[in-house]
Amino acid sequence: MDFRRDQGLGTRNLIKRLLIANRGEIAVRIIRACREAGIESVAAYSDADERAVHVLAADRAVHLGPAPATDSYLSVRKIIEAARTSGADAIHPGYGFLSENPALAGACAQAGLTFVGPPADVIAKMGSKIGARRLMERAGVPVVPGVTPSDQSDAGIVSAIESVGLPALVKPSSGGGGKGMRAIRALDEAWEAVAAARREALASFGDGTLYVERLVQRPRHVEIQIFADAEGHAVHLFERECSVQRRHQKIIEESPSVAVTPALRARMGEAAVAAARAAGYRNAGTVEFLLEGTGDDAGFYFLEMNTRLQVEHPVTEAVAGVDIVRAQLDVAGGASLPWTQETLVQRGHAIEARVYAEDPANDFLPQAGQILLYREPSGPGVRVDSGITGGSEVTVHYDPLLAKVVAFAESRDAAIARAAAALREYPILGIRTNVAFLGAILAHPSFRAGEISTAFVDERIDELVGADGIPPEVEAAARAYRPRDTTAVDVPTPGPFGHARPEGRAYSAPPDPWTALTGWGR
Amino acid sequence: MGPVMAGDPNVTEISPGEMLLDRDGRRTRVFVAVDGDVRWVFVDGRTYRFEEVRGGGSKRFEGVRRGSGAHGGSLSAPMPATVLRIQTSPGAVVKKGETLLVLEAMKMELPLRAPQDGTIAAVHCSEGQLVQPGVSLVEFTEQ
């Protein structure tokens, strides 16, 4: 007897056991959806993630291999093998890793596994920026001015940069997320930038093909969430404004966008649905646009199509009142779209802030180490999707995204205030993070006024990463604090909380997190 | 609940690592974690890192950020990383800003650049090597 039949949604869902080919917060997010859908979840993990949050959260867990992603989360062979040994009948790729690699979707089809995403040929088509651009042009979707160099040598790319004109953008033809992308403002930087972009493209996506386009200056980055099923239904779930970014890595996302009017939203939504139809799309996807100007007459250009679940999907879930991951599982399992365009309504305002293990004061260098103390904020309209907890090791092997704080409220001002208040109650100790930097963005008058573009962070970096003085009470607290384990004599009488045992290693004077990392020593 | 902080009756620990600071009746929640000589403190959305100075018994805020800058004529990795490429050799005369090494961590390339004009005295790493932060990779003589 299939107990999922009693749960309304997903009555036609054929998925019984789902392997999640990912880690961190997104794996945890997908495991939650599995719980609700009555699907058994299988976590996949590398040596570095044996005790990671996503592994402990899943119903089952399969070991993939060594810590480097190429030997674990990026290995199609190992992922398919893990699905076989765990008896999974479907694979959700999450975002990053193999999510936009047609090889995984193709291998799933061959192995008779359901891939939660579009078919391999659609991923391949949209994964090539050159091919996607041509397809969009034919479908009547506006595109960014650019060239597609057929000569892929360094010299060929540099001459393409010259013909497109400066400033130009060089990016990997496969993949996304800002990896390997380089803005070129002067020709003498071009050679080094092209070589670096190609190496990063190879390292991240296993494909060094580069694409050159004109850099539209001070645009907004506005994307449309789309969703399509196997029966030919396709809808959009409104926009997400993702202009607050640094080096093409998104930091804050929100919906609705202050720059988008109802008429513009309708035009962009129609273009996104046209793009989905032209691509033969299935499941959840995102059409990214560059927006020039604001209001009814603003221009927008197709940037790329992300053929996967997006990091910032919770923003859409909040304003549209939907569960995108659940819908992904249902549609992949054979159900038709749970919504029509007419039933979808955008309501209130949602803001997501991405918490990274990085040091804003030190050029945003990624950080590694052990989380010594961790406490998540909560409250009405506050959602935290995270992949860490107290005692977790943040390693250098993977993306430094730790968590996402999503605030939902009736207005933009209220959502900003809610997100800011949540961040003020989010201690993550033992490693440097960008939490204070996120707070500085949310507090900035220009952000509050909605005056944002993709240049917002770069143009105000000194204001956002100011040197902080140390309030005297902070220093006093640091000096006064006596860890109970190590200096028990200093603790007079145990209070009502005096018998609580410290968790993890926070109170037993652990070794320096740098030296605690094994395998690095020399 | 009684105060558990030595020396400050206005600080009350309410759970491991979590304290209430009372200043004239206005309370602030403070989180502290200890890691050897390092103390991490979180107050109102900001994180502070203190390092204990040995001998004096007092704690100071880490004023100088550990970066990819020069420390006494040597360059080191800002974090655990893999040496991707070495673009210099002992005896090389380099210009300020010139890339000497390219490190890789978290799938990102991190160039180590010459902090000023100078000469390379020694290179203490090889390509493909995993390196620790703070360990000298390149010795550098200013001009």
Interface residues (C-beta under 8 A of the other chain):
Chain A: A69 K179 E192 A196 R199 E200 A203 S204 D359 A361 N362 D363 L365 P366 Q367 A368 Q370 L372 L373 R375 V396 H397 Y398 D399 P400 A420 L423 R424 E425 Y426 P427 I428 L429 G430 R432 T433 V435 A436 G439 D468 I470 P471 E473 V474 E475 A476 A477 A478 R479 A480 Y481 R482 P483 R484 T486 D490 V491 P492 T493 G495 P496 F497 G498 A500 R501 P502 E503 A506 Y507 A509 P510 P511 D512 P513 W514 T515 L517 G519 W520 G521 R522
Chain B: M1 G2 V4 M5 A6 G7 D8 V11 T12 E13 I14 S15 P16 G17 E18 M19 L21 R23 T28 R29 V30 F31 V32 A33 V34 D35 G36 V38 R39 W40 V41 F42 V43 D44 G45 R46 T47 Y48 R49 F50 S58 K59 F61 R65 R66 G67 S68 P78 M79 P80 A81 L84 T99 E104 A105 M106 K107 M108 E109 L110 Q129 L130 V131 Q132 P133 G134 V135
